[in-house]
Amino acid sequence: MALYAKAAEILEKVEQHQGTVKTLVYASKFSNIKQLFALVCETRKFSAVLQEIILSSKLLKNTKLKMHLAKVLVYDLLLGQGLKCGGSWKVLLMKQRSRLQAELARMKVRQKVSRNEDLLASSARRSEGDLLPRYVRVNTLKTTVEDAVDYLKREGFSYRGEASTLDELTLKGREFVKDLHLPQLLVFPPKTDFHQHFLYKAGHLILQDKASCLPAFLLDVPPGSHVIDACAAPGNKSSQLAAAMENRGKLFAFDLDAKRLSTMATLLLRAGVTCQHLAHQDFLQVDSQADIYREVDYILLDPSCSGSGMVCLQDPGSSPSTPPEQLEGRLRALASFQLRCLNHSLTFPRLKRVVYSTCSTYRQENEDVISACLQHNHTFRLVDVLPEWPERGLHPVSQCVRASVNKTRTQGFFVAVLERCHPAGHVTPPLQISRLVDERCVSHQGDDITAVPHNKTKKKKKKKKKTAEDDQ
């Protein structure tokens, strides 16, 4: 019953512009975040259909339920996977089931459709989320891409090899491919369900959108590094970092929400992560000069944002848009917080590279934050990443990447990579996944800005041996 009560509460708050689905779901401290998020999103998508069924069947009068609670219950009963609760609500709905099913059938007859999805308004019939492939990241801490592919082929999936264009991500049935940009990512047709699959339950496969995989991939951490995941929960990016680190070195992960951090600990345990150091702490309060962080050289910063890139939140039929003045104020507050986090991350003395990312489409949270940061941090420069990526950051920071449903077949996302400028004579090891914006490093001395040319002579980087960490 708790699932439906919480979903109804969030649904009502979203329609009253008290927050986004993502923000409210994570703030709810509910035990199963993914289940709650999916229920709220799907109920919103079918909101108009559900309301018509509820009113036509006189459900509210017969049961005394409130509209938002009735919507989530009727969604699961008629359109979802069946009611998951017991108690009085299930008894009420089961008594009304025949009447509700009859109203749904009559609605389909009137509109001359056979599928539930066809009941949606044409503008929402195929939501952007329905068009996205199912992305599945292979967890290399527990298996290899080759072994995962072989296992899936034996189960009857049809492997089409590695994609070479975005068009090849258009799949059907049991087809799947390896992604053209991220080597650990497998791609399946939309809505392919892995939640009950053995490889998912065992932590061999992780369900993660492609855009969400970009920040950890672009941070490009070598094994044995000391890394910070500044706003870590729910933990998919942390598990991806640990896999890149091969569970060697130290992964410091911070989050303000104790419940989310506990959920994250469970996720990391299932993924086989052993190098993590979890802390229930505000990243802005972390002492960057403390001895424990003296060897941190990589930071992933994915701070709280508007969530406007999450396609589930863009259903045009669910609720009116936020008033412009209210949205502008919220974006200013978010951007201010994001900039403080980014500036703080650059104070770690041995930091080499930081990735800043959001699941927002708003310039204020993305390019404007990066531009403001670079104006006051002249010892860092922007890195031009994934030059073949089809969607770039807005001028003047086109070195960054954006992601969207239409152009990249992903959720909406923004990623920027900042790298420390090295002193004259120091050689920067070449990045395998990106190229530097400029061959000159700009350093700041008082009010003067001077350009320091890099020594272009390549030197082999000495490998340091580090012992594996077993801290849970």
Secondary structure as GFF3:
##gff-version 3
##sequence-region A 1 472
A	DSSP	alpha_helix	2	15	.	.	.	ID=ss1
A	DSSP	alpha_helix	21	27	.	.	.	ID=ss2
A	DSSP	alpha_helix	33	45	.	.	.	ID=ss3
A	DSSP	alpha_helix	47	56	.	.	.	ID=ss4
A	DSSP	alpha_helix	59	63	.	.	.	ID=ss5
A	DSSP	alpha_helix	67	74	.	.	.	ID=ss6
A	DSSP	pi_helix	75	79	.	.	.	ID=ss7
A	DSSP	alpha_helix	87	111	.	.	.	ID=ss8
A	DSSP	three_ten_helix	117	119	.	.	.	ID=ss9
A	DSSP	alpha_helix	128	131	.	.	.	ID=ss10
A	DSSP	beta_strand	134	138	.	.	.	ID=ss11
A	DSSP	alpha_helix	145	154	.	.	.	ID=ss12
A	DSSP	beta_strand	158	162	.	.	.	ID=ss13
A	DSSP	three_ten_helix	166	169	.	.	.	ID=ss14
A	DSSP	beta_strand	175	178	.	.	.	ID=ss15
A	DSSP	beta_strand	185	188	.	.	.	ID=ss16
A	DSSP	alpha_helix	198	201	.	.	.	ID=ss17
A	DSSP	beta_strand	205	207	.	.	.	ID=ss18
A	DSSP	alpha_helix	210	219	.	.	.	ID=ss19
A	DSSP	beta_strand	226	229	.	.	.	ID=ss20
A	DSSP	alpha_helix	236	245	.	.	.	ID=ss21
A	DSSP	beta_strand	250	255	.	.	.	ID=ss22
A	DSSP	alpha_helix	258	271	.	.	.	ID=ss23
A	DSSP	beta_strand	276	280	.	.	.	ID=ss24
A	DSSP	three_ten_helix	283	285	.	.	.	ID=ss25
A	DSSP	three_ten_helix	291	293	.	.	.	ID=ss26
A	DSSP	beta_strand	298	301	.	.	.	ID=ss27
A	DSSP	three_ten_helix	311	314	.	.	.	ID=ss28
A	DSSP	alpha_helix	324	345	.	.	.	ID=ss29
A	DSSP	beta_strand	353	358	.	.	.	ID=ss30
A	DSSP	three_ten_helix	363	365	.	.	.	ID=ss31
A	DSSP	alpha_helix	367	376	.	.	.	ID=ss32
A	DSSP	beta_strand	380	385	.	.	.	ID=ss33
A	DSSP	beta_strand	401	403	.	.	.	ID=ss34
A	DSSP	alpha_helix	405	408	.	.	.	ID=ss35
A	DSSP	beta_strand	413	420	.	.	.	ID=ss36
A	DSSP	beta_strand	434	436	.	.	.	ID=ss37
A	DSSP	beta_strand	440	445	.	.	.	ID=ss38
A	DSSP	beta_strand	448	453	.	.	.	ID=ss39
###
